[in-house]
Amino acid sequence: MRSLEGRVAFITGVARGQGRAHAIRLARDGAAIIGIDLCQSASTAADYEMATDADLAETVRLVEQDGGEIHASVADVRDAAGLQRSFDAGFSQFGRVDIVVANAGIIRLADEVDPFTEFDDIIATNLSGAFRTVRVALPAMVEGGRGGSIILVSSAAGLKGGGSALAGMQAYTASKRGLVGLMQTLANDLAPHWIRVNTIHPTGVATPMVLNDSMRRAVELRTDGVATMRNALPVGLLQPEEIADTVAWLVSDQAKHITGIALPIDAGFTVR
């Protein structure tokens, strides 16, 4: 039997990048997927192209071609009511939820245009969006009485902040650090229900959030903390599938006693 056979995972930001990798891997391990993505420009903050409806359709195709099941829909983690509707539709199809992966997130490395709005939009997506993601699924998880696993996708920046004068990078780091506090609070609260809560902290990952013109310019200019973004191990960007491997382990019964931890997947970034 596959390690997640019969379980259901709720994943945000599923149209591409890490979210797609998590969906494919967890489905391959037997989980049905409730997946959402915004599929449009997230806000004035993000300075790179967002996922599209075509990206979301491709995730569905990739999950289903391996025999997996997925209920995919468009929703915004900043909109609690819309997020609840999308979760409820998937829950109605599969009848349970065992895993939550709050993955949706944005960043901005370009020059500021409206720093206050940019800061608020990033916090609303990365931190408040994770709170909403957990909140809409949690009642069903608790009522199911089977326990569960919640992963909040943070960043190496959530453990080790670099220097930046830009609101976008300040907000990104603050939001990713804030997820640790949210995780620890939830881990303590939900432990009696055997619901485990952890954060993961990847270093740079080869996704559209990183592989774009704004990041290239920042690297070339070595500005706003990017000069300190170096791994200890002699590797550059990790692949989304490598992060998904760790997520698959962390939500499985092999990690059933692990809760309340901030797990680096960072090639030694945080020890430099």
Secondary structure as UniProt FT lines:
FT   TURN            3..6
FT   STRAND          8..12
FT   TURN            14..15
FT   HELIX           17..28
FT   TURN            29..30
FT   STRAND          32..37
FT   HELIX           53..65
FT   TURN            66..67
FT   STRAND          70..74
FT   TURN            77..78
FT   HELIX           80..94
FT   STRAND          99..102
FT   HELIX           115..126
FT   HELIX           128..144
FT   STRAND          148..153
FT   HELIX           156..158
FT   HELIX           167..190
FT   HELIX           191..193
FT   STRAND          195..202
FT   TURN            208..210
FT   HELIX           213..221
FT   TURN            224..225
FT   HELIX           226..228
FT   HELIX           240..250
FT   HELIX           253..255
FT   TURN            256..257
FT   STRAND          262..265
FT   TURN            267..268
FT   HELIX           269..271
//
